[in-house]
Amino acid sequence: MNFPSYWRETRSRLDQELRCQIPILFSTLPPLQIETVQQIIRDGKHIRGCLVCLINNALGGKTEDALPRAIAIECIQAASLIHDDYVDEDVTRRQRPATWTVEGPRRAVLLGDVMFATAIQSMAELGNEDGAIVARAIATVANGAYQELSWQTDGGGANLFEAGIYDRIIYLKTGALFGAACQLGAIATGASQEISTLAYAFGTRTGEAYQIADDLQDFITLWEHPQEGFKKLSPLLPALNYFCHRMGLALPHHASHQQRALHEWCQRIGEDFINCMEQEISLRLKQAESYIEYLPDNPYTKMLSKAPAKIATMMYCSTLPPGTAYQIL
């Protein structure tokens, strides 16, 4: 079995487990809200949940021990998307209306809070270390969302040009939750602190590569369709600044206010900029692979070594028609 096959099989099993476990985990909610939670999580890629299981298997663990932890991670991811869609004013998610447009902003945000709290509770009941990992992951993701908003406002704009700001953004936004997923998979096997730390680092670098791939897609949209991509500019500014610095270029400040100037600038540097971003993705992927050198040599670890590159590919596939990801992977 290769990683794409493992992912598809695990994704299917996670879908089944989520359908069974969500009514139990959220039993205090009215039936309509339970169905809303089901719909929010349904059709997700379940990449993070898959990593919980794969790390667990690579360390000789049982999938049954990984599943509750994978479910908690998927609940956290889904809750963060509810909040992100509202804050970013995105009205669709996976070709469906975003939760806040259906439930209303207040109810949607509160439902996301319930999902976060439920994930913490379920993991705390499983073990102190599990509870601490998911609580820390939620705090980190929330911190990233809050700081990103401040970076996009006039008050926080100056921070955009701080050294290391983009590294911090992609870690807080995405890397930390990927890291938590892998760490949960490790501790489910009773792994040592050293192995748990390596699993976290592997997940973090994988998540960062995934986020850079996401930003790359936004830049390509900006480059090819400036009239459509202009609204993506504000969240993309940290990435633009980071890679401009890597290329020895200055980010033109006037471009953030003038669509024509932005389009001309993107056309001038577009291909080189994309190449630079792709090189950074490759670097993070190699770093991720280096952290699993000391894991047991077995078929699951071999799949794990290929996983980061395939996961980054999924981000490219996310902009294609439904089902295309299966063909590419």
N, C-alpha and C positions, 0 to 999 in steps of 0.2 A: 504494500500500500504506500502511495506517496502522500504528500501533505494535502493537495487538493481533494483527494479521495477521503482522507481522514477528516478534513474540514466538513465536507458534505455529509458524511455519516454522522459526525458529532453534532452538526447543526440540526439535523433531523431529530436526533435524540433529545437535544436541548429543547427543541420546539415541543416535543411530547411532554417532557418533564415540566416545562413552563405551563403548559395547559393544565396539567394536574396540580401543580404546586401553588400557582397564583391564587386560586380560590381559597386555599388553606392559609397561605401567608397573609392574605388581605381579607380574611373572613369577617372582620369587623366593618368592612365597607359595604354599602348597598350593592346589590347585584349589578346595577347599571355601571357603577364605578369599577367593579371588578372586570366587567367586560371592556371598559375603557383601558384598563391596565393591560389586559390581554392584547388589545388591538395595538397599543403603543409598542409593545415588545414584539408582536407578530411581524414576520418577514424581515427581521433584522439579520445582519450577517452573522452575529454571535461570534465574532472573531475573538473577543476577550474571553468569553466563556470557553471557546475551543482551546485557547492557550492554557487555561486552568487545567483542563483535562489532559492535554498533551504533555505539559511539564510533569504532571502527576504520573502519567504512564511511563515517561522517560526515566523517572526515578523509582520505578517498580511499584507504584501505587495502584489502587483499584479505582476504576472510573466512578463507582458508586460513592466513594469518599469525595471525589472531586465535584460531583454534580450539584450538591447544595451550595457550594462556594461559587460555582459557575453561574448558578441562578441569581445569587446575590450580586455578582458583578454585572450581570445583564440588567438587573433592576436599577442599579446605580447608573449605568450608561443610558438607559431609557429615561430615567428621571432627569438626567443632565440635558438630554435633548429637548424635553418639555420646556425647561427653563431657557435654554439657548434659543429655541424658536421664538419664544415670547420676547426676550430681550432684543433679538436681532430682527424682530417683526417679520419672520419668515412665515408664510401662510400655508405652505405645503410641506409634507414630510413623507417620503416614500410614496409619492403620487397620491397621497391622501391629504385632507385638510389637517393642518397642524392642530394639536390638542387645544391650544389656547383659543383658536378660532371657533372651536365647537363647544368647549366647556366654559369659555370665558376666561380672561386672564387670571382672576383671583382663584377660581376653582382649579385651574390648571397648575398654577404655582403651588397651591396647597397640596394637590395630588402628588406633585413631584416631591414635596417635602415628606409626605407619607411614605413614598417609595424609598427615599433615602433612609428614613428612620427605621423602616421595616427591615431593610438590608442590614443595618447595624445591629438591630435586635436579634435577627436570625443568626448572625455570625457570632455575636456575644454569647448566645445560648450554646453555640457549638464549641467555643473555646475563647479564652481571653485574648490569645494572639490573633485569632481570626477577627474578633471584634475590633481590636486595635488597628489592624491593617485596613479594614474597610472604612473605619472612622477617619483614619489619617488620609485615605484616598479621597473621600468625599470632601474633607476640609481643604485638601490641596486643589482639587478640581474647582471648588467654589472660590478659592482664593484666586485661581487663574482667571475665572470668568469675571470676577470683580475687578482685578487689575487690568484685564484687557479692556474693559469698559472705560476705565480711567485713562488708559493709553489713547483711546479714541476720542476723548474729549479735549477741549482747549486746555483745561487745567492740567491734564497729564501728558499733553503733547510733547513737552520737552523731554520726558523720559524715554521717548521713542528712540533717541539717539544715544542712550547709555550703552556702554560696552556690555555685551552679553545679554541684552534684553530679549533677543529672539530665542536664544537658547533657553532662557527662563520661561518664555511664553509656551514653547512647544512642550517643555517638560510639564508645566502646570496644566495645560489644556488637555494633553493627550498621553504623554509619556508616563505620568504617575499612575494612571488607571491601568494601563497595560502592565506596568511593573507590579501593581498590586495583584492583578490576575495571576501572573506567573508566580508570585510569592505565595499566594494561597494554594496553588497547585503543589508547590514544594512542601509547605508545612503540613499539608494533608497526608503526606507520607512519613512525617516525623523527621524530615531532613534536618541536618545541622544548620546552625546559624550561617556558616560560611556558604553552604549551598543555597540557602534561602536568599542571601544577599546577592549571589551571582544570578539567581533566577530573576530577582527584581531588576538588576542591571540589564539583563537580556531583554526583559519586557519593556523597560524604559526606552532603550535605544530603538527597539522595534516600533514602539508607539511614536517616537519622534520622527522616524523615517516615514511613517504613515501620515503624520501631520504635514511634513514637508511636501509629500506627494499631493495632499489636499490643497496646500497653498499653490503648488505648481499648476494644478488644474484651474484654480482661480486666476492665476497669472495668464494662462493660455486663453481663458475666456476674455480677459482684459485685453490681451494682445490681438486676438482675432475679431472680437466683437466689443469694441470700447463702449458703444452705446448701451450694451447689456451689462458689461462688466464694471462700469463706473461705480455702481452701488457697492461692489465688492472691494473698492479701493481702501476704505478706512481700515477694515480688519487685516488687509494685506500689507499695510504700510511697514510694520516691523520686518516682514520678510523682504520687501523691496529694499529697505535700508540695509539689512544684513547682507544680502547678496550683492548690492551695489558696492558696499565696502569691500567685499571679497574680490570684486572685479576691478577695484580701483576707480569706481565711478562715484559721482555725487548724485544723490536723489534730488531731482529738480522740485523745489517746493511749490512752484507755480502750477506744476502738473496736477497737484491734488485739488485744484480749484478750476482747472480748465480742461475740459474733455479733449479738445483738439490737441492741446499741448501734450497731454498724457498719451494720446494715440500716437503722435509723432515720435515721442520718446520710446514707447514700447516697440514701434516698428524699427527703430534704429538699433536697439540693443536686444531685441526679442530672442533670437536664436542663441546668442551667447549667454543670455540670462538663463534660458531653459537648460542649456548644457551645464551651467554652474550649479543650478538646483539639482539636476540629476546626479552630478558628482557628489554633492552633499548627501543625497539619499544613499548612494552607494557606500559612502564612508560610514554612515550610521548603521547600515546593514552589516558591514564587515565588523564593526565594533560589537554589534549584537551577537554575531556568531562566535566571536572570541570568548564570550562569557560562558559558553557551554562546553568548552574543551575538556573540562574536568568531570562532566557528567558521564554516567555509565555508557559504554559503547553498545548500543542496541538499536533496533530499527526505529524506535520512537525518537531517539536522539538524532538519528540521521534525518528524520522528517523535520525535527525541530530546527536543524541547521538550515534547512531550505525554507522554513516558514516565513522569516522576516521579508525575504524578497517577494514571495507569493502574496503576503499580506499587503505590501506596498502596491503590488499589481492590482489588488482589489480596489484600491482608491481610484486608479485609472478606470477600472471597469465600472465604477459607480456612476459615471456620467454616460454610460452606454445603455441601450435598451435592455429591459429585464431579460435575464437568461443568458446574456452575452458573457457575463463573468464565468459561468460554468464552461463555456466553450474555450475561453482564453486560458483559464486555469487548468 
